[in-house]
Amino acid sequence: MKFNGRNILINLSKLKKGGGQNVALNFLGALTIEQLNKLKFIVAKGSASHKYLTDINIAPFICPSNPVLCLIWEIFFSVYLRLCKPFDVIYSYFGFGMYLFSNTPQVSGSADSNLYYPELNFWEGENGLKRLLRYFVDQYRIYGLKNSTAIIFENEELMKKGVELYNLPAVKFITPSINIEPSFDMNRRMAARERGGLVKVLLLCGWQRNKGILKIPEIVSKAKSRGINIQVIFTAGHEENELSREFYSLVSTFGVYKNIRVTAPVDKCDLENLYDEVDVVMLLSRLESFSNNIIEAWAYGVPLIVADEPWSKSICNEAAIYVDREDANSVCDGIEDAVYLNRSEPIKKGLEELNHYPKIAEKVEVELTFLLELVDNV
């Protein structure tokens, strides 16, 4: 891809921890050396993308990792953008840069699903001060949506809601990429389990109320009463916080401590072994923009149970078993379906869905093409 003299600034500063760093590294890894040298980057100090670019002798703009200091840095940086006009477009990967004094067009990626469902009490359970902070952060993100030249979405349902709610000027749906090849023993994966054996259910997420984790102890208890010997592997880590205390209190109330296995967050290189160990992947989020759990379950041949919500149906189609996230009986029905009754169907459908997802290099090509087209039409 040739940039023909057009200068693009890629802002990766919002991707500085967890899965966000993997997204940034995937993006950078898909670029050729020539593209890496033609583009310019903003990264958070000490982030994985900062280290990656430094290791290949590319000097990015470096902003503080602290969100407040980063905001101040962006405002001052916008003065430089205004005076020097060095770039034709800024692409803020999943976020918005506060470049108040710059008139450079900014394209933002949006993955904050709660912004598109204001009728839902997404932050229920948060205490007063934390809830107030969440409110101001959400207002900032809405400001970013309204003040971006264009918004890139990974979920068509959220894109439609965004246009309806915020009258967004320009939107683009770009399918998430896949960077793993299907890898599993087809016959072993599709074989239904016999009752009585241990059923391992994977909950690959952190301590986030939205993920439905407080329902897990009741689900495990209900499964035991049905004669399903279940173990939930929960990768949130042994963090001490209000939500974890509430979770363990429920574990004690339902008497299911032996059925819950809490582990540290899993490194990317260990994911395949983890998926090979489990029988079911469960994603009970009320809202998501997208989740790598979905693609990984499909690629590793593990039946996927998801909350029956608009966001999930727009992604999974027929490649998942849908359950009522608020109803433990419904979730247990889904586990029985996935393990004993209809195991092969979601696995086959998942492999079919994978065919609709581009490789990382293909996705990056689409993103850069969109940016160049936008520059030509502004």
C-alpha positions as a LaTeX table, in Angstrom:
\begin{tabular}{lrrr}
\hline
Residue & $x$ (\AA) & $y$ (\AA) & $z$ (\AA) \\
\hline
Met1 & 0.00 & 0.00 & 0.00 \\
Lys2 & 1.35 & 3.40 & $-1.01$ \\
Phe3 & 0.56 & 6.50 & 1.05 \\
Asn4 & 1.46 & 8.93 & $-1.78$ \\
Gly5 & 2.70 & 11.64 & 0.53 \\
Arg6 & $-0.24$ & 11.45 & 2.93 \\
Asn7 & 0.86 & 11.39 & 6.56 \\
Ile8 & $-1.02$ & 9.18 & 9.03 \\
Leu9 & $-0.64$ & 9.21 & 12.81 \\
Ile10 & $-1.71$ & 6.00 & 14.60 \\
Asn11 & $-2.63$ & 6.59 & 18.25 \\
Leu12 & $-2.11$ & 3.35 & 20.21 \\
Ser13 & $-1.87$ & 5.05 & 23.59 \\
Lys14 & $-5.28$ & 3.73 & 24.73 \\
Leu15 & $-4.10$ & 0.12 & 24.31 \\
Lys16 & $-1.79$ & $-0.32$ & 27.27 \\
Lys17 & $-2.91$ & $-3.37$ & 29.23 \\
Gly18 & $-4.53$ & $-6.78$ & 28.91 \\
Gly19 & $-6.08$ & $-7.69$ & 25.59 \\
Gly20 & $-5.62$ & $-4.13$ & 24.36 \\
Gln21 & $-1.86$ & $-4.64$ & 24.18 \\
Asn22 & $-2.38$ & $-7.76$ & 22.07 \\
Val23 & $-4.56$ & $-5.72$ & 19.70 \\
Ala24 & $-1.81$ & $-3.10$ & 19.37 \\
Leu25 & 0.89 & $-5.71$ & 18.81 \\
Asn26 & $-1.25$ & $-7.52$ & 16.23 \\
Phe27 & $-1.71$ & $-4.23$ & 14.35 \\
Leu28 & 2.00 & $-3.40$ & 14.42 \\
Gly29 & 3.00 & $-6.95$ & 13.52 \\
Ala30 & 0.85 & $-6.85$ & 10.39 \\
Leu31 & 2.66 & $-3.80$ & 9.00 \\
Thr32 & 5.64 & $-4.08$ & 6.69 \\
Ile33 & 8.92 & $-2.37$ & 7.61 \\
Glu34 & 8.23 & 0.17 & 4.88 \\
Gln35 & 4.77 & 0.95 & 6.35 \\
Leu36 & 6.18 & 1.16 & 9.88 \\
Asn37 & 8.66 & 3.77 & 8.69 \\
Lys38 & 6.06 & 5.75 & 6.73 \\
Leu39 & 3.50 & 5.89 & 9.55 \\
Lys40 & 3.91 & 7.70 & 12.85 \\
Phe41 & 2.71 & 6.37 & 16.22 \\
Ile42 & 1.68 & 7.53 & 19.67 \\
Val43 & 2.18 & 4.96 & 22.44 \\
Ala44 & 1.81 & 4.92 & 26.21 \\
Lys45 & 5.11 & 4.96 & 28.06 \\
Gly46 & 6.19 & 1.45 & 29.06 \\
Ser47 & 3.46 & $-0.28$ & 27.04 \\
Ala48 & 4.06 & $-3.36$ & 24.89 \\
Ser49 & 3.71 & $-1.26$ & 21.73 \\
His50 & 6.30 & 1.20 & 23.09 \\
Lys51 & 8.76 & $-1.66$ & 23.59 \\
Tyr52 & 7.96 & $-3.21$ & 20.20 \\
Leu53 & 8.66 & $-0.02$ & 18.27 \\
Thr54 & 11.76 & 0.79 & 20.30 \\
Asp55 & 13.16 & $-2.69$ & 19.64 \\
Ile56 & 12.90 & $-2.17$ & 15.87 \\
Asn57 & 14.42 & 1.32 & 16.10 \\
Ile58 & 11.27 & 3.29 & 15.38 \\
Ala59 & 10.78 & 6.37 & 17.55 \\
Pro60 & 7.12 & 7.02 & 18.44 \\
Phe61 & 5.56 & 9.94 & 20.27 \\
Ile62 & 5.38 & 8.83 & 23.92 \\
Cys63 & 2.56 & 9.93 & 26.20 \\
Pro64 & 2.15 & 9.19 & 29.93 \\
Ser65 & 0.40 & 5.95 & 30.85 \\
Asn66 & $-1.62$ & 7.70 & 33.57 \\
Pro67 & $-5.01$ & 8.62 & 31.99 \\
Val68 & $-5.18$ & 12.13 & 33.49 \\
Leu69 & $-1.60$ & 12.98 & 32.54 \\
Cys70 & $-2.22$ & 11.51 & 29.09 \\
Leu71 & $-5.22$ & 13.82 & 28.65 \\
Ile72 & $-3.10$ & 16.85 & 29.54 \\
Trp73 & $-0.33$ & 15.65 & 27.21 \\
Glu74 & $-2.84$ & 15.31 & 24.35 \\
Ile75 & $-4.08$ & 18.87 & 24.82 \\
Phe76 & $-0.53$ & 20.25 & 24.61 \\
Phe77 & 0.29 & 17.92 & 21.71 \\
Ser78 & $-2.71$ & 19.34 & 19.85 \\
Val79 & $-1.00$ & 22.76 & 19.83 \\
Tyr80 & 1.89 & 21.16 & 17.94 \\
Leu81 & $-0.58$ & 19.57 & 15.53 \\
Arg82 & $-2.27$ & 22.92 & 14.97 \\
Leu83 & 0.91 & 24.89 & 14.37 \\
Cys84 & 2.89 & 22.39 & 12.35 \\
Lys85 & 0.09 & 20.48 & 10.57 \\
Pro86 & 2.29 & 17.38 & 10.16 \\
Phe87 & $-0.53$ & 14.85 & 9.65 \\
Asp88 & $-3.50$ & 14.40 & 7.36 \\
Val89 & $-5.42$ & 12.11 & 9.71 \\
Ile90 & $-5.14$ & 10.59 & 13.20 \\
Tyr91 & $-6.42$ & 7.07 & 13.86 \\
Ser92 & $-7.06$ & 6.57 & 17.58 \\
Tyr93 & $-7.29$ & 2.82 & 18.00 \\
Phe94 & $-10.22$ & 2.17 & 20.38 \\
Gly95 & $-10.54$ & 5.55 & 21.98 \\
Phe96 & $-10.39$ & 9.29 & 21.39 \\
Gly97 & $-7.51$ & 11.70 & 21.70 \\
Met98 & $-8.23$ & 15.09 & 23.27 \\
Tyr99 & $-6.57$ & 17.13 & 20.53 \\
Leu100 & $-8.59$ & 20.26 & 21.31 \\
Phe101 & $-6.53$ & 22.76 & 19.34 \\
Ser102 & $-5.97$ & 20.61 & 16.28 \\
Asn103 & $-8.13$ & 20.58 & 13.18 \\
Thr104 & $-6.62$ & 17.29 & 12.00 \\
Pro105 & $-9.40$ & 14.77 & 11.20 \\
Gln106 & $-9.55$ & 12.03 & 13.83 \\
Val107 & $-10.92$ & 8.53 & 13.27 \\
Ser108 & $-11.78$ & 6.65 & 16.46 \\
Gly109 & $-12.37$ & 2.97 & 17.09 \\
Ser110 & $-15.29$ & 2.36 & 19.46 \\
Ala111 & $-15.65$ & $-0.70$ & 21.69 \\
Asp112 & $-17.52$ & 0.75 & 24.70 \\
Ser113 & $-20.77$ & $-1.15$ & 24.28 \\
Asn114 & $-22.56$ & 0.43 & 27.26 \\
Leu115 & $-22.64$ & 3.81 & 25.47 \\
Tyr116 & $-25.13$ & 2.38 & 23.00 \\
Tyr117 & $-27.59$ & 1.03 & 25.56 \\
Pro118 & $-28.27$ & 3.99 & 27.91 \\
Glu119 & $-31.49$ & 2.33 & 29.07 \\
Leu120 & $-29.44$ & $-0.37$ & 30.85 \\
Asn121 & $-28.08$ & 0.27 & 34.32 \\
Phe122 & $-24.64$ & $-0.93$ & 33.26 \\
Trp123 & $-22.75$ & 0.26 & 36.35 \\
Glu124 & $-25.18$ & $-1.13$ & 38.94 \\
Gly125 & $-23.41$ & $-2.31$ & 42.04 \\
Glu126 & $-20.69$ & 0.34 & 41.85 \\
Asn127 & $-20.34$ & 2.58 & 44.89 \\
Gly128 & $-21.10$ & 6.31 & 44.73 \\
Leu129 & $-17.63$ & 7.71 & 44.00 \\
Lys130 & $-16.70$ & 4.99 & 41.52 \\
Arg131 & $-20.06$ & 5.32 & 39.80 \\
Leu132 & $-19.57$ & 9.09 & 39.48 \\
Leu133 & $-16.17$ & 8.49 & 37.91 \\
Arg134 & $-17.70$ & 5.98 & 35.48 \\
Tyr135 & $-20.29$ & 8.60 & 34.52 \\
Phe136 & $-17.66$ & 11.23 & 33.68 \\
Val137 & $-15.57$ & 8.71 & 31.72 \\
Asp138 & $-18.64$ & 7.70 & 29.70 \\
Gln139 & $-19.46$ & 11.36 & 29.03 \\
Tyr140 & $-15.92$ & 11.87 & 27.76 \\
Arg141 & $-16.30$ & 8.87 & 25.47 \\
Ile142 & $-19.60$ & 10.18 & 24.12 \\
Tyr143 & $-17.90$ & 13.54 & 23.51 \\
Gly144 & $-15.25$ & 11.63 & 21.58 \\
Leu145 & $-17.86$ & 9.89 & 19.43 \\
Lys146 & $-19.54$ & 13.17 & 18.54 \\
Asn147 & $-16.29$ & 14.96 & 17.79 \\
Ser148 & $-14.57$ & 12.31 & 15.69 \\
Thr149 & $-14.58$ & 12.68 & 11.94 \\
Ala150 & $-15.45$ & 8.99 & 11.61 \\
Ile151 & $-16.01$ & 5.99 & 13.91 \\
Ile152 & $-14.89$ & 2.41 & 13.23 \\
Phe153 & $-16.99$ & $-0.37$ & 14.77 \\
Glu154 & $-16.40$ & $-4.12$ & 15.15 \\
Asn155 & $-20.09$ & $-4.84$ & 15.83 \\
Glu156 & $-22.82$ & $-3.92$ & 13.35 \\
Glu157 & $-25.52$ & $-3.80$ & 16.01 \\
Leu158 & $-23.57$ & $-1.19$ & 17.98 \\
Met159 & $-22.88$ & 0.78 & 14.81 \\
Lys160 & $-26.61$ & 1.02 & 14.07 \\
Lys161 & $-27.32$ & 2.09 & 17.64 \\
Gly162 & $-24.56$ & 4.68 & 17.46 \\
Val163 & $-26.04$ & 6.28 & 14.36 \\
Glu164 & $-29.50$ & 6.36 & 15.96 \\
Leu165 & $-28.39$ & 7.75 & 19.32 \\
Tyr166 & $-25.61$ & 10.17 & 18.43 \\
Asn167 & $-26.23$ & 11.02 & 14.78 \\
Leu168 & $-22.66$ & 10.04 & 13.95 \\
Pro169 & $-21.41$ & 11.73 & 10.77 \\
Ala170 & $-19.47$ & 8.80 & 9.31 \\
Val171 & $-19.22$ & 5.18 & 10.42 \\
Lys172 & $-17.41$ & 2.11 & 9.16 \\
Phe173 & $-17.90$ & $-1.54$ & 10.12 \\
Ile174 & $-14.68$ & $-3.57$ & 9.95 \\
Thr175 & $-14.82$ & $-7.22$ & 10.94 \\
Pro176 & $-12.37$ & $-8.22$ & 13.69 \\
Ser177 & $-9.41$ & $-10.26$ & 12.53 \\
Ile178 & $-8.36$ & $-13.77$ & 13.43 \\
Asn179 & $-4.77$ & $-14.68$ & 14.16 \\
Ile180 & $-5.17$ & $-18.35$ & 15.07 \\
Glu181 & $-5.73$ & $-21.37$ & 12.87 \\
Pro182 & $-8.35$ & $-23.99$ & 13.84 \\
Ser183 & $-6.45$ & $-26.56$ & 15.88 \\
Phe184 & $-8.18$ & $-29.52$ & 17.54 \\
Asp185 & $-9.04$ & $-33.19$ & 17.22 \\
Met186 & $-12.39$ & $-33.03$ & 15.42 \\
Asn187 & $-13.64$ & $-36.45$ & 16.51 \\
Arg188 & $-12.68$ & $-35.95$ & 20.15 \\
Arg189 & $-14.18$ & $-32.49$ & 20.32 \\
Met190 & $-17.49$ & $-33.44$ & 18.73 \\
Ala191 & $-18.02$ & $-36.54$ & 20.80 \\
Ala192 & $-20.74$ & $-35.96$ & 23.41 \\
Arg193 & $-19.73$ & $-36.63$ & 27.01 \\
Glu194 & $-21.26$ & $-39.31$ & 29.21 \\
Arg195 & $-22.93$ & $-38.17$ & 32.41 \\
Gly196 & $-20.94$ & $-38.44$ & 35.62 \\
Gly197 & $-17.59$ & $-37.19$ & 34.38 \\
Leu198 & $-16.16$ & $-33.80$ & 35.32 \\
Val199 & $-17.41$ & $-31.02$ & 33.02 \\
Lys200 & $-14.98$ & $-28.09$ & 32.80 \\
Val201 & $-16.49$ & $-24.71$ & 31.96 \\
Leu202 & $-14.18$ & $-21.83$ & 31.06 \\
Leu203 & $-14.95$ & $-18.25$ & 32.10 \\
Leu204 & $-12.10$ & $-16.28$ & 30.54 \\
Cys205 & $-12.46$ & $-12.79$ & 32.00 \\
Gly206 & $-11.52$ & $-10.49$ & 34.87 \\
Trp207 & $-13.42$ & $-9.13$ & 37.85 \\
Gln208 & $-16.12$ & $-7.32$ & 35.88 \\
Arg209 & $-19.73$ & $-7.29$ & 36.98 \\
Asn210 & $-20.91$ & $-7.08$ & 33.37 \\
Lys211 & $-19.53$ & $-10.59$ & 32.73 \\
Gly212 & $-22.24$ & $-12.19$ & 34.89 \\
Ile213 & $-19.74$ & $-13.73$ & 37.30 \\
Leu214 & $-21.98$ & $-13.31$ & 40.36 \\
Lys215 & $-24.41$ & $-15.78$ & 38.81 \\
Ile216 & $-21.75$ & $-18.51$ & 38.63 \\
Pro217 & $-22.12$ & $-19.95$ & 42.18 \\
Glu218 & $-25.88$ & $-20.41$ & 41.69 \\
Ile219 & $-25.31$ & $-21.97$ & 38.25 \\
Val220 & $-22.82$ & $-24.44$ & 39.69 \\
Ser221 & $-25.20$ & $-25.33$ & 42.53 \\
Lys222 & $-28.08$ & $-25.83$ & 40.10 \\
Ala223 & $-25.89$ & $-28.01$ & 37.85 \\
Lys224 & $-24.92$ & $-30.21$ & 40.82 \\
Ser225 & $-28.60$ & $-30.70$ & 41.69 \\
Arg226 & $-29.11$ & $-31.98$ & 38.12 \\
Gly227 & $-26.29$ & $-34.48$ & 38.47 \\
Ile228 & $-23.80$ & $-32.50$ & 36.38 \\
Asn229 & $-20.34$ & $-32.63$ & 37.95 \\
Ile230 & $-19.12$ & $-29.19$ & 36.98 \\
Gln231 & $-15.94$ & $-27.21$ & 37.51 \\
Val232 & $-15.74$ & $-23.55$ & 36.49 \\
Ile233 & $-12.27$ & $-22.30$ & 35.57 \\
Phe234 & $-12.31$ & $-18.56$ & 36.16 \\
Thr235 & $-9.21$ & $-16.64$ & 35.00 \\
Ala236 & $-9.72$ & $-13.40$ & 36.95 \\
Gly237 & $-6.78$ & $-13.85$ & 39.30 \\
His238 & $-6.70$ & $-13.72$ & 43.10 \\
Glu239 & $-7.43$ & $-10.03$ & 43.39 \\
Glu240 & $-8.91$ & $-8.57$ & 46.57 \\
Asn241 & $-11.72$ & $-6.17$ & 45.67 \\
Glu242 & $-15.37$ & $-5.52$ & 46.40 \\
Leu243 & $-16.57$ & $-7.74$ & 43.58 \\
Ser244 & $-14.31$ & $-10.67$ & 44.44 \\
Arg245 & $-15.46$ & $-10.53$ & 48.07 \\
Glu246 & $-19.08$ & $-10.58$ & 46.91 \\
Phe247 & $-18.31$ & $-13.51$ & 44.60 \\
Tyr248 & $-16.63$ & $-15.61$ & 47.31 \\
Ser249 & $-19.47$ & $-14.84$ & 49.70 \\
Leu250 & $-21.89$ & $-16.38$ & 47.18 \\
Val251 & $-19.53$ & $-19.34$ & 46.67 \\
Ser252 & $-19.75$ & $-19.95$ & 50.42 \\
Thr253 & $-23.52$ & $-19.47$ & 50.51 \\
Phe254 & $-24.07$ & $-22.07$ & 47.78 \\
Gly255 & $-21.36$ & $-24.38$ & 49.11 \\
Val256 & $-19.57$ & $-24.75$ & 45.78 \\
Tyr257 & $-16.00$ & $-23.82$ & 46.72 \\
Lys258 & $-14.61$ & $-27.13$ & 45.41 \\
Asn259 & $-16.28$ & $-26.52$ & 42.05 \\
Ile260 & $-14.63$ & $-23.14$ & 41.39 \\
Arg261 & $-11.04$ & $-22.92$ & 40.18 \\
Val262 & $-9.77$ & $-19.34$ & 40.09 \\
Thr263 & $-6.49$ & $-18.94$ & 38.18 \\
Ala264 & $-4.24$ & $-16.07$ & 37.18 \\
Pro265 & $-4.95$ & $-14.38$ & 33.84 \\
Val266 & $-3.68$ & $-16.61$ & 31.05 \\
Asp267 & $-0.78$ & $-15.67$ & 28.79 \\
Lys268 & $-1.51$ & $-15.69$ & 25.10 \\
Cys269 & 0.94 & $-18.55$ & 24.52 \\
Asp270 & $-0.96$ & $-20.78$ & 26.99 \\
Leu271 & $-4.44$ & $-20.25$ & 25.56 \\
Glu272 & $-4.46$ & $-23.27$ & 23.27 \\
Asn273 & $-3.65$ & $-25.66$ & 26.13 \\
Leu274 & $-6.36$ & $-24.08$ & 28.28 \\
Tyr275 & $-9.02$ & $-24.43$ & 25.59 \\
Asp276 & $-7.94$ & $-28.03$ & 25.00 \\
Glu277 & $-8.59$ & $-28.74$ & 28.69 \\
Val278 & $-12.18$ & $-27.47$ & 28.86 \\
Asp279 & $-15.53$ & $-28.75$ & 27.60 \\
Val280 & $-17.48$ & $-25.48$ & 27.34 \\
Val281 & $-16.69$ & $-21.77$ & 27.00 \\
Met282 & $-19.20$ & $-19.47$ & 28.69 \\
Leu283 & $-19.67$ & $-15.76$ & 28.00 \\
Leu284 & $-22.53$ & $-14.28$ & 30.02 \\
Ser285 & $-21.83$ & $-10.59$ & 29.38 \\
Arg286 & $-24.77$ & $-8.24$ & 29.32 \\
Leu287 & $-22.96$ & $-6.15$ & 26.72 \\
Glu288 & $-19.88$ & $-6.57$ & 24.56 \\
Ser289 & $-18.57$ & $-4.89$ & 21.47 \\
Phe290 & $-16.68$ & $-8.05$ & 20.58 \\
Ser291 & $-14.87$ & $-10.75$ & 22.52 \\
Asn292 & $-11.86$ & $-12.81$ & 21.48 \\
Asn293 & $-13.38$ & $-15.64$ & 23.55 \\
Ile294 & $-15.82$ & $-16.16$ & 20.70 \\
Ile295 & $-13.24$ & $-16.59$ & 17.94 \\
Glu296 & $-11.00$ & $-18.67$ & 20.20 \\
Ala297 & $-13.82$ & $-21.06$ & 21.13 \\
Trp298 & $-14.60$ & $-21.56$ & 17.45 \\
Ala299 & $-10.96$ & $-22.03$ & 16.46 \\
Tyr300 & $-10.23$ & $-24.51$ & 19.25 \\
Gly301 & $-13.46$ & $-26.46$ & 18.77 \\
Val302 & $-15.12$ & $-25.78$ & 22.12 \\
Pro303 & $-18.93$ & $-25.30$ & 22.31 \\
Leu304 & $-19.78$ & $-21.70$ & 23.13 \\
Ile305 & $-22.54$ & $-20.62$ & 25.52 \\
Val306 & $-23.44$ & $-16.92$ & 25.35 \\
Ala307 & $-26.01$ & $-14.59$ & 26.83 \\
Asp308 & $-29.07$ & $-14.24$ & 24.61 \\
Glu309 & $-28.57$ & $-10.56$ & 23.77 \\
Pro310 & $-28.63$ & $-8.43$ & 20.59 \\
Trp311 & $-24.84$ & $-7.93$ & 20.63 \\
Ser312 & $-24.16$ & $-11.69$ & 20.76 \\
Lys313 & $-26.64$ & $-12.62$ & 18.04 \\
Ser314 & $-25.13$ & $-10.04$ & 15.70 \\
Ile315 & $-21.75$ & $-11.80$ & 16.08 \\
Cys316 & $-22.42$ & $-15.49$ & 16.69 \\
Asn317 & $-25.45$ & $-16.18$ & 14.49 \\
Glu318 & $-25.99$ & $-19.97$ & 14.81 \\
Ala319 & $-22.52$ & $-20.73$ & 16.15 \\
Ala320 & $-23.42$ & $-20.54$ & 19.84 \\
Ile321 & $-25.91$ & $-21.83$ & 22.39 \\
Tyr322 & $-27.94$ & $-18.90$ & 23.73 \\
Val323 & $-29.09$ & $-18.71$ & 27.35 \\
Asp324 & $-30.87$ & $-16.29$ & 29.66 \\
Arg325 & $-27.97$ & $-14.89$ & 31.68 \\
Glu326 & $-30.27$ & $-14.13$ & 34.65 \\
Asp327 & $-31.71$ & $-17.66$ & 34.85 \\
Ala328 & $-29.47$ & $-20.39$ & 36.31 \\
Asn329 & $-31.80$ & $-23.09$ & 34.92 \\
Ser330 & $-31.46$ & $-21.68$ & 31.42 \\
Val331 & $-27.66$ & $-21.70$ & 31.70 \\
Cys332 & $-27.71$ & $-25.30$ & 32.96 \\
Asp333 & $-29.92$ & $-26.23$ & 30.00 \\
Gly334 & $-27.24$ & $-24.72$ & 27.78 \\
Ile335 & $-24.48$ & $-26.71$ & 29.47 \\
Glu336 & $-26.45$ & $-29.95$ & 29.06 \\
Asp337 & $-27.06$ & $-29.10$ & 25.41 \\
Ala338 & $-23.39$ & $-28.32$ & 24.78 \\
Val339 & $-21.97$ & $-31.34$ & 26.59 \\
Tyr340 & $-24.51$ & $-34.14$ & 26.23 \\
Leu341 & $-27.05$ & $-33.38$ & 23.51 \\
Asn342 & $-25.97$ & $-31.14$ & 20.67 \\
Arg343 & $-22.22$ & $-30.81$ & 20.99 \\
Ser344 & $-21.26$ & $-31.03$ & 17.32 \\
Glu345 & $-23.58$ & $-28.32$ & 15.97 \\
Pro346 & $-22.02$ & $-25.21$ & 17.57 \\
Ile347 & $-18.54$ & $-26.54$ & 16.76 \\
Lys348 & $-19.36$ & $-27.01$ & 13.06 \\
Lys349 & $-21.13$ & $-23.66$ & 12.87 \\
Gly350 & $-18.20$ & $-21.98$ & 14.61 \\
Leu351 & $-15.79$ & $-23.24$ & 11.95 \\
Glu352 & $-18.14$ & $-21.88$ & 9.28 \\
Glu353 & $-18.25$ & $-18.47$ & 10.98 \\
Leu354 & $-14.45$ & $-18.29$ & 11.09 \\
Asn355 & $-14.44$ & $-18.14$ & 7.30 \\
His356 & $-15.99$ & $-14.67$ & 7.49 \\
Tyr357 & $-13.10$ & $-13.22$ & 9.51 \\
Pro358 & $-10.04$ & $-11.72$ & 7.81 \\
Lys359 & $-6.42$ & $-12.30$ & 8.73 \\
Ile360 & $-4.80$ & $-9.46$ & 10.66 \\
Ala361 & $-2.91$ & $-8.18$ & 7.61 \\
Glu362 & $-6.17$ & $-8.06$ & 5.63 \\
Lys363 & $-7.94$ & $-6.12$ & 8.38 \\
Val364 & $-5.09$ & $-3.61$ & 8.67 \\
Glu365 & $-5.22$ & $-3.13$ & 4.89 \\
Val366 & $-8.94$ & $-2.30$ & 5.13 \\
Glu367 & $-8.31$ & 0.15 & 7.98 \\
Leu368 & $-5.52$ & 1.99 & 6.18 \\
Thr369 & $-7.52$ & 2.12 & 2.95 \\
Phe370 & $-10.43$ & 3.69 & 4.84 \\
Leu371 & $-8.12$ & 6.30 & 6.35 \\
Leu372 & $-6.68$ & 7.22 & 2.96 \\
Glu373 & $-10.13$ & 7.45 & 1.40 \\
Leu374 & $-11.24$ & 9.72 & 4.22 \\
Val375 & $-8.23$ & 12.01 & 3.69 \\
Asp376 & $-9.04$ & 12.26 & 0.00 \\
Asn377 & $-12.65$ & 13.24 & 0.72 \\
Val378 & $-12.22$ & 15.67 & 3.61 \\
\hline
\end{tabular}
